[in-house]
Amino acid sequence: MTDSRSGGDALDVLFIWHFHQPYYGIPDAEEFVLPWVRLHAVKSYYDMGRLLERWPRISATVNFSGSLLRQIREYVDHDKRDRWWRWSSTAPRALELAERRGIVRNFFSLNIEHHVEPSPRYRELYQRRRQLGVAEMATSLSDQELLDLQVLFNLHWCGFAARDDFPLLDELRQQDGGFSPEEKDALLDLHLELLRRLLPLYRKLARRQQIEICASPMYHPIIPLVIDTDTAARPSPDRPRPTSYRAPRDAAYQLKEALDFAEDAFGERPTGMWPSEGSVSPEAVKIFAEAGVEWIATDEEVLCRSRGEDWQRDRDLWRPWRVGDDPSPRIFFRDRGLSDRIGFSYSELPADEAADDLVGALVAIGDRLAGRRGCVSIILDGENPWEHYPDDGRHFLEALYERLESARELRTRRPSQISNPSPGRLDHLHSGSWIMANFDIWIGHQETNEAWEWLRRADELLEKMTASNSDHGGVSRAREHLRIAQGSDWFWWYGDDFTSEQDDQFDALFRALISGVWTCLEQTPPSQLGDPIYRDSNGSPVDGTAIATAKRFISPTIDGQIGEYFDWNGAGQIDVTGAHGSMFESVRPLQTLLYGFSPLHFFLQLQPGVDFTPTCRFQIRIKVEDQISTLRLAPGDHHRDLEELPGTVAVFDDVAEASFPLHRLGLSAGDHFELAIGVECDGLQLQRFPRHGGYPLEIPKIDPGLEYWIV
């Protein structure tokens, strides 16, 4: 393999394509919650590798996060699947209503313009969802229509390289509907085959020295903040911060574990790393050096702020740097303008015009260097931009690679090949990331700060348990939960900077990971972890929910059965039909919530909804001032005289029913309290009623029925 050009005066161009997905599940769970590792693998990851294979004179660097590598291996080596795979592989007639709704809601999650609109059948189904909504469409689809939707979604996630290698994919696209179960099974088998081919493909490219493999820290944490959250004050001194959290040992582990995973996957240990979100600090650089990392990269704005008044872009940007006089990793600084043109602009231009623009800009940089050696770093996401390009970016990348091969003034290189120009020396390194040269996306908002507080509390518990009982069998599992929770992605979606339809899901995953620290250590998780960290725009806890007050004292039999009419006649009722977040707005795990009182007891009945499965359970939380009492009820539970709530009776058969002695809750006539109900499924909180806070209730001073008594 040779470089595109080897002339001594050619401008060196580094392409670093970043592949990253967070860990979409709970350790040891049977399936992943979200499918993005699989879906990006059959599209962009495979496309990028196969395209480089076809252009052997183009050198590039490909970055894998450790969490991405781990999940690929779990799909391939351990037969782990994701929830959307299960929805896809199940025969339509065997789908539960909740699964049908999940399919209708989520199986249009791809670029509508490039993948849905060109397919008459897919477009027809999409228009129907827009007309009917998720709930009505889910109940009205025929088995064949559901089967077509299962196939079309998974089919259109397959990229151009997969279509080149497997003619079946184009045949199915031409067919466009009326699919058979056997065709669906063949398509899903191809997904697995593409996953199996992925890492060997990149291993082959690395062995022939066309690409260099680098890595991001294992679970993609913001390393400077894991070392010390107070680092955030350097670029943003006036922004609120959480209580100091310091875990430098975890930061070092995140580096080593990612390098170990990459070495195992590709047969050679990476010498370079892309820090998560390009986040750096002097302390982080030291930890990278201690891990044996020879080069890292970040954004040009970090270099600008590091240089201060001495910054000159044309002189400073297009070369590597080191920090201080001590040996340290070389730092490459991304050319923001060129990188962002690929990420955000070129998708709107014809492929040839966009490729000409980029190559022309690179040649112009070489001219500005006036004979000095230079190295331009183009660093960006290697997966998400392409969905906005026609044919997933194929035409643009082919046009670009063709021009780079023939451009005498340019040569594509790998960071380990760059020895000239020699690195500059920075007396000071600014602490920041590739976004605004600070850490504001991941810390400083009320929600992100609350998440960091939970990390700190979980870490303190773990350290306490380790110190008192180092042989506790759950310590290593608890630490794994904590390290996954350190990932940047949870913090990315908190706050008001970014939002998606899956904000609630990311919030639930984060809190489940934090709760796992307690449960792995055989401790009871704090009840506040049942409260979402994510809040909607107005932060409303009840969201206008209608609460019908109790009409009279009641005395129901607590047996888990619907019961006689008079058992709950006169009870109050809370409307839960509208208390849904953006991710699960049409899911109905809770159908009816009844409550009532006697002079001595508080009664509750929860009727499961159509989406409540045998793996779900209700979490009942009663808050009296600052004290919270929690009761979890799963189908089949029969509790009497609970240790934590003596005198309580709780049974869950057809419905969940409970009776709580008021004095055990610290309540008496006229007192106020708050009630919240969570629905947990497979270790994750599916929904919460209300989304935030609690429903405000009051203990009647007298039998409410007396107010309706007419003499």
N, C-alpha and C positions, 0 to 999 in steps of 0.2 A: 504494500500500500504506500502510495506517495501522497504528499500534500497537494492542494490545488495549484499552488505555485511555490517554488523553492528559492526564488530570487532573494538575494541578500537585502534588497531595498524594499521588499514587499511589506505591506502593512499586515500584521498578524491580527486575525479576527477570531475571538473566542465566542462560540455559541454554547451557553449552558442552559439546557432544557430541564426545568424542575418538575419532577413527578411527585405528587404528594397526595395522600389521603390520610385523614385521622383514623384511629382505630374505632370502627363502627359497632362496638358491642361491649359486652361485659366479659372478662376473662372466664373461660370454661363454659360459657353459654353455648347452646346447641347451634345457634345461628346468629349471623350479623343482623343488626337492625336495618341498616341501609345498604344499597347495592352498588355504591359508586366505585368501589375497587373493581368489581367484575365488569361494570359497564364501560368504564374508562379503559380497562385492559383490552376489550374487544374493539375499541375504537382507537383513541389517540396513542396509547402506549404501543400497540401493535403497528399502527400506521407509521409512527415515527421511526421505529426500528427497521421495518421492512423498507422504508424509503431510503434510509441511510445505507442499507445493504445494497440497494440499487445504484447508489452514488458513492462508490468506494473511495474516491479521492476527496470527499468532504469529511473533514474531521469535526467532531463535536464532543461535548461533555454532557452526560446524562446523570441527573441527580435523583436518587431514590430516597424517600424518607424511610426510616426503619419500620414505622407502622405499616406502610404500604407493602414492603417486602414481607413482613410477617403475615399479612392477610393473604397475599398471593400464595405463600407457602401453605397456609391453612386451607385455602380452597383446593390446591393441587394435591398436597400430601396427606391432609387429614379429612378430606371430603366435607369440609364445612361449607355451608351455603348461607344465603341471605334470605330475609323474609320475603322480598319481592320474587326471588327464585321460587320459593314455595308457592306463592300466589300464581306464578307463571306455570309451574309444572303440574298443578292440581287440575283434574278434569273439571270443566265448568259446572257440571251438575253436582259435583261434590263440594263446591265452594260454599262456605258459610256466608251469610249476608255481610258480615264485617269484612271478609276477604273480597267480596264483590265490590264493596265500596272502596276498599283500598286500591283495587285495580283501576276503577273508574277515576278515582281522584289522582292517582300517581302515574298512570301509564300513558300520560301525555307529557311527561317530564323530559323534554328534549326540544331542540329548536323547531318551533312550529313552522317557520318560513321554509327551512331547508329540508324538513323531514315529514311533517304532517301534511302541509298543503300540496306537495307534489303527488301524494297518494290519494286517489279518489275515495277509497274505502276508509282510510285513516281520517281524512278530512270530514267525511260524512259522520263518523263516530264523534269526532271532536265538536262538530257543530251541534250534534244532538246533546252532548254534555252541556254546552253553553246554553241550550234552550231549556233543558229539563233540570239541570243541576245534578249533583252527585247522587243524592239519595234516591231520587225518582228514577234516574237512569240505571242505577245499580239493580233496582228491582224489575226493570222492564226489559233488560237485555236478554235476548235468547241465548241458548248455549253456543250457537254458531257465532253470534256477534261477540260474545265473551272470548271465545277461542281466537277469533280474528284479532281482537285487541291484545290478547296475550302474545300472539305471534308478531304483530306489527310493531309493538313497542320494542321487543327484544331484537327484532330484525333490523329496525332502523338505527339501533345503537351500534350495529356492526359497521366498522369503518371501511374505507376504500381498499386497504390492503387485505382485509378479510374477504371482501368480495372478489378480489383478484385471485386469491388462493382457493376459494371455495365457491364454485359456480352455483351451488344450490342457493346461495344468498341472492344472487341476481334473478334466479328463476322464481324465488318466492316474491321478490319485489315486482316482477312482471305479473305474477298471479294476483297479488294485491288483495286477496280475500278468499273465502271459501276454503280455508286451510283445514287439513286433517290433523287428528291427534298425532299421527306418526310424523308429519312434517314439523309440528311443534317440538316433538321430542328430538328430532334430528337437529333443529336449530339450537336447542339448549345444549345438546351434546357438542355442537360447534363452539359454543361459548367456553365450555370446559377445555376443549382442545386448544383454543387460542390462549387460554390461561396457562396451559401446560407448555406451550411453545414460547411464551413470553421471555422468561428468564434465560433459557438457552439461547434465544436470539441475541440478547444483549451480551451474554457471555461470549458468544462467537465474535461479535463486533469488537469487544474489548480485547480478545486474544489476538485479533489481527491488527490491533493498535489503531483502529479507526476512531474508536471512541475511548474516552476516559470515564470511568464510573466514579461518582462522588456520592456523598450521603448527607442527609440532614439528620439531626439528633433524633433518637429513637421514636418518641411519640410527639415530635415537633413542638417542643416547648420553646418559649422565649428565654434562652439561656441566661442573658443578663438579669432577668427578673427572677428566675429560679435561684440564681446565686444570691440575689438581694433585691427585694422589691423596691427598696429605697433608691435604687439606681434610676428609677423613673423620674426622680426629682431633678436630675441633672439637665435633661433637655426641657422639662416642664415643671419648674419649681413651684408654680402657683396652683398646680392641679391637685385635687384631693388624692390621698393615698390610703391604702389599708394599713393595718398594723403590720410592722415589719415582718417579713417572711424570708428566711434564709435557708437554703438547702443546697449548698455547693457540692455536697457528695452526690446528690441526685443529678445535678448538672453533669458531673463527670461520668456518672453511670449512663446518662442518656447518650453521650458521645460514644463511649466504649461499646455499648450494646448495639448501636446502629452500625458501627464499623465492623463488629463481629458478624452481624447479620449479612452485611454486604459481602464480606470476605467469604462467608459460607455459600452465598448465592452465586457469586461470580468467580470464586477461586483465587481472588487477589484482593488484598486489603487496600481500600481507597487511601490515597494520600491527601485528598482534599475534601472539604465539606462546604456546603451552602448552609450557613446558620439559619435556623428557622426564621422566615420573614427577613432575612438579611440583618438580624439583630446582633449588635456587637457592643462591647465595652472593653476597657483594658483588662478587667478581671476575666471576662469571657475569653479573650485572646490567650490569656495565660493558661486557661483550662484546655483550650484547643491545642496549645503547644505541648502540654503535659500528656495529651492523648496521642501524640505523635503526628498530628495533622500538619502538613507542610504548606497548605494554602487554604484560604477562605475567601469569601466574596461578600460584598454589600453594595449599597447604592452610592452614587456620586455625591449626593447631598451630605452624606456622612463625611466624605473627604473634604468637601467644601467647608464644613463647620470645623473640621479638624485643622485645616490650614488657616482658617480665620482670614485676617486682612491680607495674608500672603497668597491667597487662592487665585490662581490663573487657570482657567479651565483648559485652554489649548495646551498649556505646558504641563499641567498636573494630572489630568484625567486618564490619559491613554498610556498608563504604565502601572506596574504593581508597586506596592509600598510595604514597608515593615514598620513596626512600632518600636521606637527607641533603639538603643544600641545592642540590646541582648538579642540572641537568635530567637526569632518568632516567625509564625506563619506569614508568608506573603499574602497580601490582601489585594484582590482585584476589585475595582469599583465599576459597577455597571454603568454604561452609557444610557442614562434614563430616556433621553429622547428617542434613540434608535430602538431600544427595547419596547418602549410604549407604542411606537408606530406599529410594530408587529402585533402587540397585544390588543390594541384598541382602534387602530386607524385603517390598516391595510385591507381589512375585510370588506371595506366599502369601495375599494378600487379594483379595476381589472387586474388579474394576476401579473401580467407582464409589466404593467405600469407600476405596480407596487414593488416588484422585484427590481426594476430599473431604478426606482427612487432610492431603495436601500443601498444597492451597490454604488449608485452615484454618490450617496452621502458618505460611504466608506472611502471611496476614492478621493473625495474632497478632503477628508480628514488626513489622508496620506499626504496630500498636497500641502495642507497647512503645517504639517510637521516639518516640511522643508528639509528632507533628507535625514531627519532624526528617526531612530527606530521607534515604533509605536505598537501598542497592543490595545485593541478595542474590545471591551467585554459587553456582549449582548446576552442578557440574562432575563429569563421570564418563565412563566408557567408554560409547561409543554403539553397541557391537556385541555384546559378550558377555552383558550382563544379560538380553537379551530371550529367549534360548533357555530360560530358566527360567520365563517367563511363558506362559500360554495364548495360542495364536495369535501367538506371537512378539512379545507386548507391544502388539498392535494395540488391544485394547479399553481398556487402561490409558491409552495415549497419546491416543487419541481422547477419552476421558472427561476427561483432564487438559487438553487443548487447548480443549475445549468450555467448561470451567469458567474457564480463564484468559481466554478471549475475553469472558466476561460479567461477570468480577469487576471492579467499579468501583475497588476498592482497589489493584489490581495492574496492571502493564503489563510485557510482555516487551520487553526491549531488547537492544541489541548493545553491546559494550564501547566502541566508538568513539563511541557516542551519549551516554555518561555524562559529564556535565560538572558535575553537582551530585548529591551533595555533593562539594566539592573534596577532593583527596587530602590525607590526613594525612602527616606527616613522621616517618620512622623514623631515629633516631640510629644504630641498629644493626640489621642484618639477620642473623637466624640462618641458618646454613648447614644445609640439610636438604632432605628431599623430602616428598611427601604421605603417605608411610608412616612413622609413628613420628617424623617430623621429623628423621630421620637418613639415612644411606646404607647401613645395615647389610645390606640385602638384596643389595647389589651389590659389597660389599667387606668384608673382615674375616674371612671364613671361609677355611679352607685352600684350598678349590677356587677361590673367587673370587679370592683373592690369587694363586694360581698362574696364573690366566688373565691378571690384570694384569701379572704378570712376563713372560708371553709377549708381551703387547702392547708392553711396554717393550723387550724384546730385538728384536722385529721393527722397532720404530721406530728403534732404534740402528743396525741394519743399513741401514735405508733412508737415514738421515742420512749414514752413512758412504759409501754408494754414491753418493749425490747429491753429496757434497763431492768425491769422487775422480773422478766421471765424470757430470757433469750431463746429458750427452747420451744416457745409457743409455736405450734404447727402452722398457725395462720399468718405469721408475721410476713413471710415472703409473699403470700398471696395479697395481703393487705398493702404491702409496699408496691406491688404491681398495679393495683387499683389506683393508688396515689399517683404513681408516675404517669399512667395514662391520663389521669385528670389534670396533670400539669400541661397537657398539650395546648397549643395556641388556639386551636379551632373553637373550643368552647368559649373562650374570651372574645374571639372575633365576632361571634353572633350576639353576645351580650352588648348592652349599650345601644345607642341610637345611630351608630355609624353605618352598620350593615344589617340587612334583614332578609329573611327568606321565609318560604312556607314551612320550613322545618325548624324554626327557632325553638318552638316548644319541644321538639324531639331532641335537639342538642342540649337543651336545658335539662330534660329528663335524664339523658345519658350522663351528663356531668354529675347530677345529684345522685344517680344510682352508683356511680363510681365512688363518690365520697362516702355514701352509705356503706358501700362494700368494705371500706376500711374498718368500720365498726363491726360489721357482721363477721368478717374474716377473723377478727380478734375476739369473737364471741361476746361482743358488747352490743347494747341496744343503741341504734343510731338516734341522734337527737331528733325529736319530733319536728323541729323546724325544717328539717330537710324535706318534709312533705310540702313545704311552701315553695312554689316556683320562684326562681331568682328573676327570670325574664318577666317583664311587665309590658302591658300594651301601652299605647300612647298616652292614655289618661291615667294609668295606674289604678283604675277602679277595681276594688276587690270583689264587688258583687255584680257589677255590670248590669244594673237595672233588674236583677232577678226578682220576680214576684214571690212574696212570702205571704201565704194565707195563714192567719193566726188560728190557734186552736179555739174551738167553739165551746168546749166543755172538758172537764176532767174525764180521763179514760182509764180503763183497767184491762188492757189486752192480755191474752195468754201468749207468752213468749215461747213459741214452739216451731218457728220457721215455716209456718203454713199461712196461706192467705187468710184463713179463719172466718169466723162468722161476721156478719154485717156490723153488729154492735161493738165488736172488738175495737175497731179503729174509727167508728162513727164519731165525728166531732173532732178528729185529729186535725192538726195544722198540716199544710202541704207546701213544699218549696218547689217552684218550677225550675227544673233542671234542663229543659229542652233547649235553652239558649246559652247555657254556660259552657261554651266550647271555644277552644283556641283555634288558631289558624290552621294547624296541622290536622286536627281531628274534629273539625266543626260538624261533620255529619256522622260521626261515630256515636253510638248510643249504648254505652256499657251500663248506664243507670237509667231506668225507666221512670221510677216514682220514688219520691222521698217524703215519707210521712213522719210526723213527730207529735208528741203530746205529753201531758203531765197528769200526775195525780198529786195529792198533797205531799207525797214522800218520794216520788220517782219521776225520772225523765225517760220517755219511751221513744224508740226509733225503729222504723221499718224501711228497709231499702229493697226495692224490687229490681232485680237485674234486668238490663236491657238486652236487645237482640245481639249486641256485640260483646256481651260478657261471656268469656270462655271458661272452661274448667281450670285453666292455669291462672285465672285472675282472683283477686281478693279485694275486699273493701278495707279501707283504712278510715276509721272514725276518730276524729280529733275534736276534743272539747277543750276550749280555752277559757279559763276563769282568771281574769286579770293576767298575771304573768305565768300561771301554772297551766301546763298542757297535759291532758290525759289522752292516751292513744290506745285504741283497740283495733286489732286486725282480725278480719273474719273471712275465711275461705269456705267454699262449699263443703258441707259435711261437718263443720265445726259445731261443737256443743260445749259451751263454757258455763260454769256456774261457780260463783264465789271466787273470782279470780284473785290471785295473790296481790296484784297491783291495784285492783279495784274490788275489794271485798263487797259481797252482796250483789254484784253485777251478774246478770243472766244474759247470755247471748247465744243464739242458735241460728244456723244458716242451712236451711234445706231448700224449699222452693223460694223463699225470700230470706233476707237477713233481718233478724229482729234482736233488739237489745233493751234491757231495762237497767237503768243506772240509779242507785240510791243518791238522792240529792245531797245528803249530808256528807257522803264520801267524796263528792265533787267540791265540797265547800260552798254549796249553794243553799239558799233559802228563799222564801217568798219575796218577790220584788227584785231579786238579783238579776243581773244581765250576764250573758256569756256568749261565746261564739262557737259555731259548729262548722266543721269542714269535712268533706268526704273525698277521699282519694280512691282511685281505681288503679291497682297495680297489677300488671300482667308480665309474667316472665322476668321479674326483677326490675321492671321499669314502671314508672308512673305514667299510665296511659292518659288519664285525665284527672282533673281536680275540680271540685264543686264547692265554692266558687273558684275561679282561677287564682285569686289572691285573697288573703285575709280570711274572713269567716262570715257566715250568715249570723246577723245579730238576733238573739232570742232573749226573751224575758220570762222569768218564772212568775206565773200568775199569783196574785195575793189572795184571791178567792177563786172559786170555781167559775170559769168564764161563762158557763151555762146560765148562771144566775142573772147575768146581764141581759139574757134573752127571755127571762121568765116574765110572763105577762099574767098579772093577777086579774 
